[in-house]
Amino acid sequence: MQRVVITGATGGLGMALASLLDSQNSELVLVGRDEVALRALNESLGSKHQIRVADLASADAIDSLAEQLSQQRVDVLINNAGLNEFGEFTDVPPATIEQMFQVNVIAPMKLTQAMLPALVRDKATVLNIGSVFGYIGFPFYATYSATKFALRGFSEALYREYKDQGLKVLFVAPRAIATNMNDARTEAMNKALGNTTDTPEAVALQIVRALREGQIRTVIGFPEKLFARINGVLPNIVDKALFKQVAAMRKFARK
Ligand SMILES: NC(=O)c1ccc[n+]([C@@H]2O[C@H](COP(=O)([O-])OP(=O)(O)OC[C@H]3O[C@@H](n4cnc5c(N)ncnc54)[C@H](OP(=O)(O)O)[C@@H]3O)[C@@H](O)[C@H]2O)c1
């Protein structure tokens, strides 16, 4: 039975992952900020899992979480907690930029680093939940894109550094998912632009498949998968496609 740690367990994707992994007999460590929500999630899964309360915006909370987690075997660490902000960059408060880097980048990096001896000992897998915006710098998501690019760079470098020690580092990049992360403006924009939104359950299935197959890089959805590749080699083609959409997107992005 594998032991899987999931951060952001009480969020939309976190709950879908927890439910799917539970149905496959994984032993879970559910990490979140809200103890009541964590208990309710655990109860819905038969109260057989562990819960850990930690605010990943706090360095002390990350250290203490890492220490607790390192004392037991860990087969998989899923860095799933994340924050998003849709809007014009001029409207993003500087404190939000810092908070998004803290939760989306610094927290997974510090948690992984503090747990590394245990993760290497257990030949574990670190699975970082990125975004297709970690491959494509997306207008009106400048901060979020920057955090997910950073997380992708971290994942790739760590994978290359630790492969010979048996540690696997996977990066999974979903497209839009129907969770609370997307507010009504985002949903309206995605609908108007014809962007597909996946259910958290469908995304969880693909993530668990990537985990099972040890797939190092996964972009979910077509044509997003293709655009991510094109953006890597011929970004000016994606520039042109996005320039055509910016005026329509700005209508939704403006506060
Ligand atoms: N939704 C999308 O369209 C989409 C697309 C691509 C990738 N993703 C990625 O998928 C992952 C899961 O997002 P989601 O869609 O499930 O969104 P969500 O429902 O908003 O869940 C986000 C989770 O992150 C947790 N979190 C936020 N700040 C935290 C903090 N300071 N300390 C600890 N936990 C914190 C939240 O905790 P609380 O439950 O306490 O609020 C929540 O559980 C994220 O990494 C996101 O970037 C999402």
The ligand as a Gaussian input file, in Angstrom:
#p B3LYP/6-31G(d) Opt

LIG

0 1
 N       -8.561000      25.192000     -11.411000
 C       -7.840000      25.319000     -12.516000
 O       -8.316000      25.831000     -13.554000
 C       -6.416000      24.806000     -12.560000
 C       -5.801000      24.646000     -13.809000
 C       -4.496000      24.190000     -13.855000
 C       -3.819000      23.910000     -12.677000
 N       -4.442000      24.078000     -11.478000
 C       -3.679000      23.790000     -10.257000
 O       -4.315000      22.745000      -9.540000
 C       -3.977000      22.870000      -8.146000
 C       -5.248000      22.718000      -7.318000
 O       -6.103000      23.813000      -7.578000
 P       -7.708000      23.685000      -7.559000
 O       -8.173000      23.911000      -8.935000
 O       -8.098000      22.470000      -6.842000
 O       -8.078000      24.988000      -6.742000
 P       -8.788000      25.164000      -5.338000
 O      -10.039000      24.400000      -5.298000
 O       -8.827000      26.633000      -5.106000
 O       -7.751000      24.478000      -4.328000
 C       -6.522000      25.085000      -3.996000
 C       -6.016000      24.466000      -2.724000
 O       -4.809000      25.145000      -2.312000
 C       -4.907000      25.404000      -0.938000
 N       -4.153000      26.572000      -0.483000
 C       -4.213000      27.837000      -0.934000
 N       -3.439000      28.636000      -0.172000
 C       -2.898000      27.847000       0.784000
 C       -2.033000      28.073000       1.880000
 N       -1.569000      29.293000       2.191000
 N       -1.679000      27.025000       2.672000
 C       -2.159000      25.790000       2.413000
 N       -2.991000      25.506000       1.400000
 C       -3.348000      26.531000       0.598000
 C       -6.394000      25.661000      -0.702000
 O       -6.659000      25.516000       0.674000
 P       -8.143000      25.799000       1.281000
 O       -8.925000      24.559000       0.921000
 O       -7.891000      25.924000       2.743000
 O       -8.619000      27.041000       0.614000
 C       -7.015000      24.606000      -1.573000
 O       -7.095000      23.382000      -0.899000
 C       -3.280000      24.215000      -7.985000
 O       -1.882000      24.024000      -7.912000
 C       -3.633000      24.938000      -9.275000
 O       -2.684000      25.914000      -9.625000
 C       -5.732000      24.502000     -11.383000

